[in-house]
Amino acid sequence: MKELFLTQKFESTAVNTFKLSDRPPIFVAGEGPWLFTEKKERYLDLVCGSATTNLGHNHPSQQAAIKEAIKSGILHTGTRLMSSFRAELYSGLSNFLGSEDISIHLANSGSEAIETAIKLSRFLGNKEHIIAFEGGYHGRTLGALSATHSEKIRLPFIGKMGDFVSFSKYPRKETEIDTCLERCEELFKQQLKKKISVAAILIEPIQGVAGVWGPFPTFLEGLRKLAEKYDCLLIVDEIWSGIGRSGKKFSFQYSNITPDLIVIGKGLSASLPLSAVIAKGDLLKRWTAGAHTSTFQGNPVACAAASATLKEIEEAKLIEHVNEIIVPCFEKFSSELRNIKNVLEVRFVGAQCAIAFENSYTANRIQHEAMEKSKILTYGGGLRGECVMIIPPINISKKILSTALTQLLELISEMSNHN
Ligand SMILES: Cc1ncc(COP(=O)(O)O)c(C=O)c1O
């Protein structure tokens, strides 16, 4: 197979293509939640390009917007020139958030948007330190990687360079919230003692890749107070859980706070590379022109896809769909899974569900079997890679999702009996 040969020969090994299989399926088409191989084999995509293709594949309104943008003939302008597609997205984001009192910086990937948020927070107060959280994932470029907790991912590249970030404890249950807030305040005090000022607290209101932890509304509210007390920014990383995936427009909306910076990516365009930082008020207008640019930011075609996505989420009432259709499916699924020996815990919020097993070996085996036997694609996550995660498009039908969950339940149960 030519594709397999070429990918194996040339692709960087840092990419995860062959994690589950030496001969993974090669997809040539997509429609809704389905992906198709050349041989017309059909797979159910419960990965969504790592929580990105929230409208599924080949969505008509997204396709129409992309085609329209391409038809304009302008595939790239760069930010030194104005573009109607960018302007329209600014308006779309403001409507989606329900606030005009914001400023916006577009970028290309989640990591790049995190870099933007970190740089802005350090620039504004002339401060340096960032407080991030155990289990948090913020990306792989050096700044974002510094705030990504996993030592396996971070240490080979960052080493001592990463010491502008310290990691505070993230609650794993409600009863840990007070202790976690105390620990966080301790970190502020430690930095102050060293005469180092804290620029920002950076947090995922729901930890996604770590296996769906949260939301913990009072924790976020406590962090908001600490940010006020120590005069730093509160940055919420909504790259994974934002734009409807959590069952709210943004996962911080489970609590009663206003963040200083909201970082989004993935589901924003739900297709083409695009991310953004949305700041409260004029925060993003306080740095100097040219302080942070990149060539492709605000690409017109990606902006058109994002505007169409935001519109579709509102018009098709997809947040309601998540809460009324997807969540009940996960409720049923999780109560059935709890009787299975191998399953340690099931956590879900909105359109994301993590099934925790003893170790990553078991989780990988289940993912592999689901792909090979049931033609269902799932995501691997968890603090130690011990979770099989189900990340459906947020518009998936009840019938398709519940049939797939029944198949997964049977598979997990069967594999548990053979252990
Ligand atoms: C919460 C969170 N932040 C940041 C990132 C990094 O985004 P990207 O992979 O687009 O750079 C991810 C990616 O999974 C994420 O889940």
The ligand as an SDF file (V2000), in Angstrom:
LIG
                    3D

 16 16  0  0  0  0  0  0  0  0999 V2000
   -6.2470   21.8080   26.8410 C   0  0  0  0  0  0  0  0  0  0  0  0
   -5.3000   21.8740   25.6890 C   0  0  0  0  0  0  0  0  0  0  0  0
   -4.4830   22.9280   25.5690 N   0  0  0  0  0  0  0  0  0  0  0  0
   -3.6130   23.0340   24.5400 C   0  0  0  0  0  0  0  0  0  0  0  0
   -3.5250   22.0480   23.5770 C   0  0  0  0  0  0  0  0  0  0  0  0
   -2.5440   22.1870   22.4530 C   0  0  0  0  0  0  0  0  0  0  0  0
   -3.2130   22.4370   21.2570 O   0  0  0  0  0  0  0  0  0  0  0  0
   -2.5000   22.1300   19.8600 P   0  0  0  0  0  0  0  0  0  0  0  0
   -2.2920   20.6560   19.8040 O   0  0  0  0  0  0  0  0  0  0  0  0
   -3.4760   22.6300   18.8420 O   0  0  0  0  0  0  0  0  0  0  0  0
   -1.2280   22.8850   19.8370 O   0  0  0  0  0  0  0  0  0  0  0  0
   -4.3430   20.9270   23.6730 C   0  0  0  0  0  0  0  0  0  0  0  0
   -4.2520   19.8320   22.6890 C   0  0  0  0  0  0  0  0  0  0  0  0
   -4.7130   18.7330   22.8840 O   0  0  0  0  0  0  0  0  0  0  0  0
   -5.2590   20.8320   24.7490 C   0  0  0  0  0  0  0  0  0  0  0  0
   -6.0520   19.7740   24.9030 O   0  0  0  0  0  0  0  0  0  0  0  0
  1  2  1  0
  2  3  1  0
  2 15  2  0
  3  4  2  0
  4  5  1  0
  5  6  1  0
  5 12  2  0
  6  7  1  0
  7  8  1  0
  8  9  2  0
  8 10  1  0
  8 11  1  0
 12 13  1  0
 12 15  1  0
 13 14  2  0
 15 16  1  0
M  END
$$$$
